[in-house]
Amino acid sequence: MKNLGSHLRKVVLALAATGLFASQTTAMPVVDPSVDQPVVLAAGDCYAIGQQVAAQNGGTLAKASQATRGGQQVCVIVVLVPGKDGQRPRRSEIVVPMG
């Protein structure tokens, strides 16, 4: 009887593992490689744009984020521009359209 319990435990564990594996494989999305995937610009692109904007304004990039304004994708860039005569840096927010 002890041997039967051991075998039964192994069978139950094997079935549980198989069920878990099967549920994971059915949960995975299927991608058709023949379909062109759209290119999505991410916040990383906004960071690169922000670096350029900061350099053009003679400041330091403080923040770069992606947003939607008026139905259009934009990068919201925050640049810290050095103050004059030792004053605090000035915060400048610049919105740049993506693409």
C-alpha positions in Angstrom: 0.0 0.0 0.0 2.9 2.3 0.8 4.3 1.7 -2.7 0.8 2.5 -4.3 0.7 5.9 -2.4 4.1 6.8 -3.7 3.2 6.0 -7.3 -0.1 7.9 -6.9 1.7 10.9 -5.5 4.1 10.9 -8.6 1.1 10.6 -11.0 -0.7 13.5 -9.3 2.4 15.7 -9.5 3.0 14.8 -13.1 -0.6 15.6 -14.0 -0.4 18.9 -12.1 2.9 19.8 -13.9 1.4 18.9 -17.3 -1.7 21.0 -16.6 0.4 23.9 -15.6 2.5 23.6 -18.7 -0.6 23.3 -20.9 -2.2 26.4 -19.3 1.0 28.4 -19.9 1.3 27.3 -23.6 -2.3 28.3 -24.3 -1.9 31.6 -22.6 1.0 32.6 -24.9 0.0 34.9 -27.7 0.5 33.6 -31.2 2.3 36.1 -33.5 2.2 35.6 -37.3 5.7 36.5 -38.5 4.4 37.4 -41.9 2.4 40.3 -40.5 4.4 43.6 -40.2 4.5 44.7 -36.6 3.9 48.5 -36.1 6.8 50.5 -34.8 6.0 52.1 -31.5 8.1 55.0 -30.3 8.9 54.6 -26.7 10.0 56.9 -23.9 13.6 56.0 -24.8 13.2 57.9 -28.0 11.9 60.9 -26.0 15.1 60.7 -23.9 17.2 61.0 -27.1 15.1 63.9 -28.3 15.4 65.5 -24.8 19.2 65.3 -25.0 19.1 67.2 -28.3 16.7 69.8 -27.0 18.8 70.3 -23.8 22.0 70.7 -25.9 20.2 73.3 -28.2 19.1 75.3 -25.1 22.4 75.1 -23.3 20.9 73.2 -20.4 20.7 69.8 -18.7 18.0 67.3 -19.4 15.9 66.8 -16.2 13.0 64.7 -17.6 11.7 63.2 -20.8 8.4 61.5 -21.0 5.9 60.5 -23.7 2.3 61.8 -23.6 -0.7 62.3 -25.8 -2.0 65.8 -26.3 -4.8 66.6 -28.7 -4.7 63.0 -29.9 -1.1 63.3 -31.0 1.9 61.5 -29.4 4.4 64.1 -28.0 7.5 64.1 -25.9 7.4 66.3 -22.9 10.9 67.5 -22.2 12.0 69.3 -19.1 15.3 71.2 -19.3 17.2 73.0 -16.5 18.9 76.1 -18.0 21.6 77.7 -15.9 20.6 80.9 -14.2 22.4 84.2 -14.8 24.8 85.7 -12.3 24.8 82.6 -10.0 21.0 82.4 -9.8 19.1 79.1 -9.6 18.6 77.2 -12.8 15.5 77.9 -14.7 13.1 75.0 -15.5 11.9 75.0 -19.1 9.2 72.5 -20.3 9.2 71.9 -24.1 6.7 69.8 -25.9 8.0 68.2 -29.1 5.8 66.2 -31.5 7.0 62.6 -32.1 7.7 61.4 -35.6 
